[in-house]
Amino acid sequence: MNHSELPALPDKEVFEELLRADNVRIERIVSKGHTSPEQGWYDQIENEWVIVLEGSGKVLFEDGTEVLLNRGDYLNILAHVKHRVIWTDPDRETVWLAFFYL
């Protein structure tokens, strides 16, 4: 299936799985002023390479490091490195493309 239209944004971020194979998963994430849930940190068993296709967002790591990502910026997050999204542009959609790999 080929589907490039962005989903309508409800109250929560939209996570759309685009592809899944043995050692890789690709997701499109659409945010507009959304942040990670307050209950904790992402602590993933997979590595994550993520690029911002549109908009901007800020990622906070458990060690206090903050990374601002704008259109075209990317980040590689190793498995079990705790992180969370603390800000996304409230005025326009932020479109993330995330590659999860082992």
Beta strands, then each sheet from edge to edge (+ up, - down):
strand 1: 14-20
strand 2: 24-31
strand 3: 47-54
strand 4: 56-61
strand 5: 66-70
strand 6: 74-77
strand 7: 83-88
strand 8: 94-101
sheet 1: 1+ 2- 8+ 3- 6+
sheet 2: 5+ 4- 7+
end
